[in-house]
Amino acid sequence: MKTVMILSDATGETAERMVRAATMQFSEQVQIRLYSRVRLESELSQIIEKAAEQRALVVFTVVNTEERELITRLVEKYNVEAVDLIGALISKLAMFLGSAPAGVPGLLHTISEDYFRRIEAVEFAVKNDDGAEPRNLPKADLVLVGISRTSKTPLSTYLAQRGLKVANVPLVLGVDPPEELAQVEDKKVFGLIVQPDMLMRIRQARLSHLGMPQDSSYGQRTHIESEITYCREIFRKHPNWPVIDVTNRAIEETAADILRIYQERNS
């Protein structure tokens, strides 16, 4: 089995993900070894020498110019195949921007962590949309609760893109909320409400789009008012849940209010 050695002056997690993603394109099995926070010449020499003995491929992400040059000299000395994942990009950016790079290890990891956190949050929101996985509610950063067509899904997606794991729970007339909702801290739960006239227009438009009869109870004012009453009863039982009226409000506006309250409660 062939070996790929990853050298990094930070955590090396980004490089490892890239290498693993690349090796998935091949049927051959590859052993991947990660050496993180490597900054001493003695450490680098030992690792490169070991790579030569094992005929391994060395992949490195090192932002310090002197350290990159040292690795280049060492791989030439030991005749080791190597790939510089970040050096060429940094050099090109330096020329393009007309300035010198900071050379601070870990900055790429910081950016990468934020990116992967957002991806994970979006996946969580998709899997836990519309009460799909009640058992995951305690794992959420935020839980949105409301009757149908109160912007739960678009809000969940928008907030997930900010790196928050968001689940949403539909309130259905005559049906108790999932038991798992009681396991979520009140400061994480937000109620969503909308005025009946607005909700009736939204639902009737939805029925029309789906080709369903307009006289369905889903779009009738009396049924909608009953749903809203039921919804408010649940909110009254949980006075610590902030309740936000989404009537005639853009997703960004409502999300801004939720984020402000969430940050205040977690500061």
Short mmCIF file of the C-alpha atoms (twelve columns), coordinates in Angstrom:
data_MODEL
# 
_entry.id   MODEL 
# 
loop_
_atom_site.group_PDB 
_atom_site.id 
_atom_site.type_symbol 
_atom_site.label_atom_id 
_atom_site.label_alt_id 
_atom_site.label_comp_id 
_atom_site.label_asym_id 
_atom_site.label_seq_id 
_atom_site.Cartn_x 
_atom_site.Cartn_y 
_atom_site.Cartn_z 
_atom_site.pdbx_PDB_model_num 
ATOM 1   C CA . MET A 1   0.000   0.000  0.000  1 
ATOM 2   C CA . LYS A 2   1.340   3.408  -0.953 1 
ATOM 3   C CA . THR A 3   1.610   6.226  1.572  1 
ATOM 4   C CA . VAL A 4   0.827   9.924  1.396  1 
ATOM 5   C CA . MET A 5   2.370   12.052 4.148  1 
ATOM 6   C CA . ILE A 6   0.758   15.389 4.907  1 
ATOM 7   C CA . LEU A 7   2.860   18.123 6.515  1 
ATOM 8   C CA . SER A 8   1.302   21.242 7.981  1 
ATOM 9   C CA . ASP A 9   2.419   24.105 10.209 1 
ATOM 10  C CA . ALA A 10  -1.197  24.254 11.511 1 
ATOM 11  C CA . THR A 11  -3.725  21.464 12.085 1 
ATOM 12  C CA . GLY A 12  -3.510  20.052 8.553  1 
ATOM 13  C CA . GLU A 13  -7.203  19.158 8.568  1 
ATOM 14  C CA . THR A 14  -7.922  21.070 5.368  1 
ATOM 15  C CA . ALA A 15  -5.080  19.372 3.533  1 
ATOM 16  C CA . GLU A 16  -6.172  15.975 4.831  1 
ATOM 17  C CA . ARG A 17  -9.727  16.521 3.562  1 
ATOM 18  C CA . MET A 18  -8.402  17.531 0.150  1 
ATOM 19  C CA . VAL A 19  -6.113  14.493 -0.070 1 
ATOM 20  C CA . ARG A 20  -8.838  12.095 1.045  1 
ATOM 21  C CA . ALA A 21  -11.256 13.608 -1.468 1 
ATOM 22  C CA . ALA A 22  -8.651  13.196 -4.234 1 
ATOM 23  C CA . THR A 23  -7.826  9.585  -3.338 1 
ATOM 24  C CA . MET A 24  -11.517 8.693  -3.616 1 
ATOM 25  C CA . GLN A 25  -11.041 8.995  -7.374 1 
ATOM 26  C CA . PHE A 26  -8.742  5.968  -7.380 1 
ATOM 27  C CA . SER A 27  -9.403  2.285  -6.705 1 
ATOM 28  C CA . GLU A 28  -6.034  1.726  -5.051 1 
ATOM 29  C CA . GLN A 29  -5.888  1.916  -1.267 1 
ATOM 30  C CA . VAL A 30  -3.727  4.702  0.129  1 
ATOM 31  C CA . GLN A 31  -2.383  5.129  3.638  1 
ATOM 32  C CA . ILE A 32  -2.574  8.758  4.762  1 
ATOM 33  C CA . ARG A 33  -0.425  10.051 7.587  1 
ATOM 34  C CA . LEU A 34  -0.858  13.556 8.968  1 
ATOM 35  C CA . TYR A 35  1.940   15.491 10.666 1 
ATOM 36  C CA . SER A 36  0.497   18.692 12.100 1 
ATOM 37  C CA . ARG A 37  2.116   21.792 13.610 1 
ATOM 38  C CA . VAL A 38  5.515   20.835 12.215 1 
ATOM 39  C CA . ARG A 39  7.808   23.859 12.402 1 
ATOM 40  C CA . LEU A 40  11.229  22.628 13.504 1 
ATOM 41  C CA . GLU A 41  13.923  21.797 10.958 1 
ATOM 42  C CA . SER A 42  14.809  18.606 12.836 1 
ATOM 43  C CA . GLU A 43  11.188  17.396 12.639 1 
ATOM 44  C CA . LEU A 44  10.956  18.180 8.941  1 
ATOM 45  C CA . SER A 45  14.209  16.342 8.219  1 
ATOM 46  C CA . GLN A 46  13.059  13.219 10.063 1 
ATOM 47  C CA . ILE A 47  9.701   13.162 8.293  1 
ATOM 48  C CA . ILE A 48  11.162  13.696 4.813  1 
ATOM 49  C CA . GLU A 49  13.789  11.031 5.449  1 
ATOM 50  C CA . LYS A 50  11.030  8.627  6.512  1 
ATOM 51  C CA . ALA A 51  9.092   9.529  3.362  1 
ATOM 52  C CA . ALA A 52  12.132  8.626  1.281  1 
ATOM 53  C CA . GLU A 53  12.429  5.246  3.011  1 
ATOM 54  C CA . GLN A 54  8.737   4.480  2.379  1 
ATOM 55  C CA . ARG A 55  8.711   6.049  -1.090 1 
ATOM 56  C CA . ALA A 56  5.794   8.170  0.067  1 
ATOM 57  C CA . LEU A 57  4.285   11.221 -1.578 1 
ATOM 58  C CA . VAL A 58  4.617   14.342 0.585  1 
ATOM 59  C CA . VAL A 59  1.802   16.903 0.508  1 
ATOM 60  C CA . PHE A 60  2.460   20.072 2.479  1 
ATOM 61  C CA . THR A 61  0.646   23.240 3.479  1 
ATOM 62  C CA . VAL A 62  3.121   25.653 5.018  1 
ATOM 63  C CA . VAL A 63  2.592   29.407 4.854  1 
ATOM 64  C CA . ASN A 64  6.042   30.501 6.057  1 
ATOM 65  C CA . THR A 65  8.308   31.102 3.046  1 
ATOM 66  C CA . GLU A 66  11.504  29.937 4.753  1 
ATOM 67  C CA . GLU A 67  9.887   26.698 5.899  1 
ATOM 68  C CA . ARG A 68  8.519   26.021 2.398  1 
ATOM 69  C CA . GLU A 69  11.985  26.566 0.955  1 
ATOM 70  C CA . LEU A 70  13.440  24.197 3.550  1 
ATOM 71  C CA . ILE A 71  10.936  21.488 2.624  1 
ATOM 72  C CA . THR A 72  11.743  22.012 -1.049 1 
ATOM 73  C CA . ARG A 73  15.461  21.540 -0.350 1 
ATOM 74  C CA . LEU A 74  14.813  18.437 1.758  1 
ATOM 75  C CA . VAL A 75  12.601  16.690 -0.800 1 
ATOM 76  C CA . GLU A 76  15.213  17.399 -3.456 1 
ATOM 77  C CA . LYS A 77  17.939  16.046 -1.176 1 
ATOM 78  C CA . TYR A 78  16.057  12.821 -0.453 1 
ATOM 79  C CA . ASN A 79  14.532  12.565 -3.933 1 
ATOM 80  C CA . VAL A 80  10.952  12.578 -2.592 1 
ATOM 81  C CA . GLU A 81  7.869   13.376 -4.659 1 
ATOM 82  C CA . ALA A 82  6.074   16.384 -3.156 1 
ATOM 83  C CA . VAL A 83  3.092   18.679 -3.717 1 
ATOM 84  C CA . ASP A 84  2.913   22.204 -2.303 1 
ATOM 85  C CA . LEU A 85  -0.825  22.813 -1.806 1 
ATOM 86  C CA . ILE A 86  -0.687  26.459 -0.789 1 
ATOM 87  C CA . GLY A 87  2.685   27.875 -1.816 1 
ATOM 88  C CA . ALA A 88  1.889   28.472 -5.490 1 
ATOM 89  C CA . LEU A 89  -1.420  30.126 -4.619 1 
ATOM 90  C CA . ILE A 90  0.191   32.430 -2.055 1 
ATOM 91  C CA . SER A 91  2.892   33.450 -4.551 1 
ATOM 92  C CA . LYS A 92  0.326   34.197 -7.247 1 
ATOM 93  C CA . LEU A 93  -1.823  36.208 -4.850 1 
ATOM 94  C CA . ALA A 94  1.208   38.175 -3.661 1 
ATOM 95  C CA . MET A 95  1.982   39.156 -7.259 1 
ATOM 96  C CA . PHE A 96  -1.655  39.872 -8.066 1 
ATOM 97  C CA . LEU A 97  -2.302  41.946 -4.935 1 
ATOM 98  C CA . GLY A 98  1.089   43.605 -4.898 1 
ATOM 99  C CA . SER A 99  1.689   42.874 -1.222 1 
ATOM 100 C CA . ALA A 100 3.474   40.371 0.994  1 
ATOM 101 C CA . PRO A 101 1.535   37.587 2.746  1 
ATOM 102 C CA . ALA A 102 1.275   37.567 6.549  1 
ATOM 103 C CA . GLY A 103 2.827   34.113 6.794  1 
ATOM 104 C CA . VAL A 104 0.731   33.228 9.848  1 
ATOM 105 C CA . PRO A 105 0.003   29.485 10.244 1 
ATOM 106 C CA . GLY A 106 -3.610  28.528 10.932 1 
ATOM 107 C CA . LEU A 107 -5.410  31.263 8.993  1 
ATOM 108 C CA . LEU A 108 -6.431  28.838 6.254  1 
ATOM 109 C CA . HIS A 109 -7.699  26.442 8.906  1 
ATOM 110 C CA . THR A 110 -9.805  29.213 10.445 1 
ATOM 111 C CA . ILE A 111 -11.460 29.974 7.113  1 
ATOM 112 C CA . SER A 112 -11.876 26.297 6.360  1 
ATOM 113 C CA . GLU A 113 -13.488 25.559 9.724  1 
ATOM 114 C CA . ASP A 114 -16.057 28.288 9.148  1 
ATOM 115 C CA . TYR A 115 -16.822 26.887 5.701  1 
ATOM 116 C CA . PHE A 116 -17.245 23.325 6.905  1 
ATOM 117 C CA . ARG A 117 -19.315 24.466 9.890  1 
ATOM 118 C CA . ARG A 118 -21.745 26.174 7.515  1 
ATOM 119 C CA . ILE A 119 -21.922 23.112 5.268  1 
ATOM 120 C CA . GLU A 120 -22.658 20.918 8.286  1 
ATOM 121 C CA . ALA A 121 -25.326 23.368 9.466  1 
ATOM 122 C CA . VAL A 122 -27.070 23.393 6.070  1 
ATOM 123 C CA . GLU A 123 -27.080 19.591 5.993  1 
ATOM 124 C CA . PHE A 124 -28.562 19.565 9.503  1 
ATOM 125 C CA . ALA A 125 -31.306 22.010 8.473  1 
ATOM 126 C CA . VAL A 126 -32.231 19.900 5.444  1 
ATOM 127 C CA . LYS A 127 -32.386 16.669 7.454  1 
ATOM 128 C CA . ASN A 128 -34.414 18.272 10.234 1 
ATOM 129 C CA . ASP A 129 -36.870 20.293 8.179  1 
ATOM 130 C CA . ASP A 130 -40.580 20.199 9.026  1 
ATOM 131 C CA . GLY A 131 -40.112 17.997 12.103 1 
ATOM 132 C CA . ALA A 132 -38.485 15.193 10.111 1 
ATOM 133 C CA . GLU A 133 -36.166 13.983 12.903 1 
ATOM 134 C CA . PRO A 134 -37.553 14.954 16.342 1 
ATOM 135 C CA . ARG A 135 -34.749 13.030 18.078 1 
ATOM 136 C CA . ASN A 136 -32.288 15.613 16.735 1 
ATOM 137 C CA . LEU A 137 -34.048 18.605 18.294 1 
ATOM 138 C CA . PRO A 138 -31.800 18.662 21.391 1 
ATOM 139 C CA . LYS A 139 -28.764 18.841 19.063 1 
ATOM 140 C CA . ALA A 140 -29.983 22.028 17.350 1 
ATOM 141 C CA . ASP A 141 -28.637 25.521 18.021 1 
ATOM 142 C CA . LEU A 142 -32.063 26.922 17.162 1 
ATOM 143 C CA . VAL A 143 -35.534 25.437 16.830 1 
ATOM 144 C CA . LEU A 144 -38.252 27.304 14.922 1 
ATOM 145 C CA . VAL A 145 -41.851 26.472 15.777 1 
ATOM 146 C CA . GLY A 146 -44.985 27.520 13.900 1 
ATOM 147 C CA . ILE A 147 -47.957 26.470 11.787 1 
ATOM 148 C CA . SER A 148 -47.658 25.790 8.066  1 
ATOM 149 C CA . ARG A 149 -46.408 28.637 5.816  1 
ATOM 150 C CA . THR A 150 -44.816 30.759 8.537  1 
ATOM 151 C CA . SER A 151 -41.425 30.765 6.755  1 
ATOM 152 C CA . LYS A 152 -39.911 28.012 8.899  1 
ATOM 153 C CA . THR A 153 -37.996 26.328 6.071  1 
ATOM 154 C CA . PRO A 154 -36.507 29.417 4.348  1 
ATOM 155 C CA . LEU A 155 -35.549 30.836 7.743  1 
ATOM 156 C CA . SER A 156 -33.890 27.553 8.722  1 
ATOM 157 C CA . THR A 157 -31.870 27.536 5.509  1 
ATOM 158 C CA . TYR A 158 -30.890 31.195 5.822  1 
ATOM 159 C CA . LEU A 159 -29.753 30.805 9.434  1 
ATOM 160 C CA . ALA A 160 -27.912 27.582 8.597  1 
ATOM 161 C CA . GLN A 161 -25.831 29.532 6.094  1 
ATOM 162 C CA . ARG A 162 -24.660 31.558 9.086  1 
ATOM 163 C CA . GLY A 163 -23.323 28.366 10.649 1 
ATOM 164 C CA . LEU A 164 -26.211 27.563 13.009 1 
ATOM 165 C CA . LYS A 165 -27.781 24.133 13.191 1 
ATOM 166 C CA . VAL A 166 -31.497 24.860 12.845 1 
ATOM 167 C CA . ALA A 167 -34.439 22.481 13.108 1 
ATOM 168 C CA . ASN A 168 -38.066 23.442 12.635 1 
ATOM 169 C CA . VAL A 169 -41.240 21.930 14.035 1 
ATOM 170 C CA . PRO A 170 -44.692 22.313 12.458 1 
ATOM 171 C CA . LEU A 171 -47.616 22.926 14.776 1 
ATOM 172 C CA . VAL A 172 -50.636 20.993 13.575 1 
ATOM 173 C CA . LEU A 173 -54.109 21.699 14.943 1 
ATOM 174 C CA . GLY A 174 -55.076 19.062 17.473 1 
ATOM 175 C CA . VAL A 175 -51.682 17.356 17.453 1 
ATOM 176 C CA . ASP A 176 -49.287 17.685 20.380 1 
ATOM 177 C CA . PRO A 177 -45.758 18.890 19.566 1 
ATOM 178 C CA . PRO A 178 -43.093 16.149 19.666 1 
ATOM 179 C CA . GLU A 179 -41.946 15.173 23.157 1 
ATOM 180 C CA . GLU A 180 -38.338 15.946 22.211 1 
ATOM 181 C CA . LEU A 181 -39.198 19.646 21.969 1 
ATOM 182 C CA . ALA A 182 -39.469 19.728 25.767 1 
ATOM 183 C CA . GLN A 183 -35.810 18.668 25.940 1 
ATOM 184 C CA . VAL A 184 -34.656 21.826 24.152 1 
ATOM 185 C CA . GLU A 185 -33.621 24.842 26.240 1 
ATOM 186 C CA . ASP A 186 -36.172 27.655 26.019 1 
ATOM 187 C CA . LYS A 187 -33.497 30.110 24.865 1 
ATOM 188 C CA . LYS A 188 -33.049 28.060 21.688 1 
ATOM 189 C CA . VAL A 189 -36.730 27.945 20.678 1 
ATOM 190 C CA . PHE A 190 -38.438 30.667 18.624 1 
ATOM 191 C CA . GLY A 191 -42.133 30.822 17.818 1 
ATOM 192 C CA . LEU A 192 -43.309 32.143 14.452 1 
ATOM 193 C CA . ILE A 193 -46.725 33.683 13.932 1 
ATOM 194 C CA . VAL A 194 -48.473 35.371 10.987 1 
ATOM 195 C CA . GLN A 195 -51.676 37.382 10.603 1 
ATOM 196 C CA . PRO A 196 -54.673 35.380 9.263  1 
ATOM 197 C CA . ASP A 197 -55.347 37.540 6.166  1 
ATOM 198 C CA . MET A 198 -51.753 37.197 5.009  1 
ATOM 199 C CA . LEU A 199 -51.638 33.480 5.749  1 
ATOM 200 C CA . MET A 200 -54.899 32.890 3.874  1 
ATOM 201 C CA . ARG A 201 -53.480 34.589 0.744  1 
ATOM 202 C CA . ILE A 202 -50.274 32.569 0.976  1 
ATOM 203 C CA . ARG A 203 -52.081 29.280 1.412  1 
ATOM 204 C CA . GLN A 204 -54.620 29.907 -1.339 1 
ATOM 205 C CA . ALA A 205 -51.767 30.746 -3.699 1 
ATOM 206 C CA . ARG A 206 -50.103 27.509 -2.622 1 
ATOM 207 C CA . LEU A 207 -53.267 25.516 -3.297 1 
ATOM 208 C CA . SER A 208 -53.600 27.120 -6.731 1 
ATOM 209 C CA . HIS A 209 -49.977 26.302 -7.531 1 
ATOM 210 C CA . LEU A 210 -50.530 22.666 -6.551 1 
ATOM 211 C CA . GLY A 211 -53.795 22.466 -8.505 1 
ATOM 212 C CA . MET A 212 -55.802 21.704 -5.393 1 
ATOM 213 C CA . PRO A 213 -59.362 22.953 -4.692 1 
ATOM 214 C CA . GLN A 214 -59.577 26.420 -3.158 1 
ATOM 215 C CA . ASP A 215 -62.276 25.322 -0.711 1 
ATOM 216 C CA . SER A 216 -59.810 23.063 1.105  1 
ATOM 217 C CA . SER A 217 -59.779 23.788 4.850  1 
ATOM 218 C CA . TYR A 218 -56.050 24.497 4.523  1 
ATOM 219 C CA . GLY A 219 -56.853 27.810 2.848  1 
ATOM 220 C CA . GLN A 220 -60.071 28.741 4.665  1 
ATOM 221 C CA . ARG A 221 -60.039 31.616 7.145  1 
ATOM 222 C CA . THR A 222 -62.011 29.827 9.893  1 
ATOM 223 C CA . HIS A 223 -59.580 26.905 9.877  1 
ATOM 224 C CA . ILE A 224 -56.586 29.244 9.737  1 
ATOM 225 C CA . GLU A 225 -57.863 31.216 12.721 1 
ATOM 226 C CA . SER A 226 -58.298 27.965 14.650 1 
ATOM 227 C CA . GLU A 227 -54.717 27.013 13.842 1 
ATOM 228 C CA . ILE A 228 -53.411 30.396 14.962 1 
ATOM 229 C CA . THR A 229 -55.397 30.163 18.200 1 
ATOM 230 C CA . TYR A 230 -53.952 26.705 18.846 1 
ATOM 231 C CA . CYS A 231 -50.489 28.024 18.057 1 
ATOM 232 C CA . ARG A 232 -50.836 30.934 20.501 1 
ATOM 233 C CA . GLU A 233 -52.026 28.548 23.215 1 
ATOM 234 C CA . ILE A 234 -48.800 26.574 22.886 1 
ATOM 235 C CA . PHE A 235 -46.728 29.770 22.929 1 
ATOM 236 C CA . ARG A 236 -48.493 30.919 26.112 1 
ATOM 237 C CA . LYS A 237 -47.442 27.670 27.772 1 
ATOM 238 C CA . HIS A 238 -43.838 28.588 26.945 1 
ATOM 239 C CA . PRO A 239 -43.494 32.266 27.914 1 
ATOM 240 C CA . ASN A 240 -39.719 32.176 27.476 1 
ATOM 241 C CA . TRP A 241 -39.988 31.436 23.772 1 
ATOM 242 C CA . PRO A 242 -39.637 34.663 21.766 1 
ATOM 243 C CA . VAL A 243 -42.542 34.921 19.321 1 
ATOM 244 C CA . ILE A 244 -41.893 36.759 16.072 1 
ATOM 245 C CA . ASP A 245 -44.611 37.947 13.699 1 
ATOM 246 C CA . VAL A 246 -43.406 37.250 10.144 1 
ATOM 247 C CA . THR A 247 -46.307 39.067 8.421  1 
ATOM 248 C CA . ASN A 248 -45.046 41.083 5.422  1 
ATOM 249 C CA . ARG A 249 -41.446 40.678 6.550  1 
ATOM 250 C CA . ALA A 250 -38.497 39.599 4.457  1 
ATOM 251 C CA . ILE A 251 -36.624 36.482 5.541  1 
ATOM 252 C CA . GLU A 252 -33.528 38.605 6.185  1 
ATOM 253 C CA . GLU A 253 -35.438 40.878 8.589  1 
ATOM 254 C CA . THR A 254 -36.849 38.036 10.640 1 
ATOM 255 C CA . ALA A 255 -33.489 36.246 10.656 1 
ATOM 256 C CA . ALA A 256 -31.793 39.419 11.902 1 
ATOM 257 C CA . ASP A 257 -34.203 39.585 14.857 1 
ATOM 258 C CA . ILE A 258 -33.678 35.917 15.670 1 
ATOM 259 C CA . LEU A 259 -29.891 36.256 15.509 1 
ATOM 260 C CA . ARG A 260 -29.933 39.372 17.698 1 
ATOM 261 C CA . ILE A 261 -32.014 37.668 20.394 1 
ATOM 262 C CA . TYR A 262 -30.001 34.451 20.115 1 
ATOM 263 C CA . GLN A 263 -26.704 36.315 20.541 1 
ATOM 264 C CA . GLU A 264 -28.036 38.329 23.472 1 
ATOM 265 C CA . ARG A 265 -29.168 35.151 25.198 1 
ATOM 266 C CA . ASN A 266 -25.846 33.406 24.615 1 
ATOM 267 C CA . SER A 267 -23.515 36.306 25.388 1 
# 
